Amino acid sequence: MDIDRIAVHESVAEACPTDSLAQSLSACSVPVETTTDGESYADGDCVVTFSPREAFLDAAWVHGVRAGYDEFDTAAYEASGTALTNSTGIHGDTVPETVVGYLTAFARRLHVYRDRQRDREWDHEPYDAPFTLSGERVCVVGLGTIGRGIVDRADALGMDVVGVRRSDDPVPGVERVYEPADLRTAVADARFVVLAVPLTGETEGLVDARILDAMPANGYLVNVARGDVVVEDALLSALDEETIAGAAIDAYWEEPLPADHPLWEFENVIVTPHCAAFTNRYHEDVAALVRGNVERVARGDELRNRVA
């Protein structure tokens, strides 16, 4: 593979300013240009993008600026010979810090007080509503870069941490690692269940009515994975019937979340617009990945984070 140009597609604006990313890539040994829909690509191009386009299959290599790549047709990339890489590994601080914010908000009732601030209401929550995170159990489903970042922070807060992943190898800070087949057991005593898995055939619909029913009534679901990891109707039923205490959701079944969606109406649900990974340094983090891979190509080494 030879790279003659880096093309920063306009869709990256969904994650960071296009010009900022192009500027951060300018130190590369090849020219950097910004492109828009309708332009064509050649065998020497590396395209940096937020979302897929059919035209990208003419390039040598496409880099997605997100960790998730479920929108990309990996079979088509393999058939065309176009390499596909993602940005996994750069979210080890941002998403875990957001998760800690969700957990803290629920425990200290910050989301409730913020809502009341708008109405200038000086009311306290019931005595038994607030609690501390220390000593509470969190079940982290998915122990990749994001999951381990969540584990580190939860452990530092004195939480009892269990995890779920395909390998049962021990993970620092995790008291016990469960296999996916034992998910019901893993969530049974968890005050918080945090989803940090990629969307695959195995994880689609992973959290259904059976899993939600297994959670304790005072448990909260946190989804920083993908919307389809959770069965939508099952979650709405659990919230309606108050079989779980609440949820923090950052990834949805349809985005943007429709204005008439029931999730907006629940006081015990924190809705964020798929922004858990946002940071004002995101363009620099992505650029560092791409620059490193350009150097690997020049040396004849394998691309980092190649998924197709």
Secondary structure by P-SEA (a helix, b strand, c coil): ccccbbbbcccccccccaaaaaaaaccccbbbbbbcccccccccbbbbccccccccccccbbbbccccccccaaaaaaaacbbbbccccccccaaaaaaaaaaaaaaaaaaaaaaaaaaccccccccccccccccbbbbbccccaaaaaaaaaaaaaccccccccccccccccccccccccccccccccccbbbbbccccccccccccaaaaaaccccbbbbbccccccccaaaaaaaaaacccccccccccccccccccccccccccccccccccccccaaaaaaaaaaaaaaaaaaaccccccccc
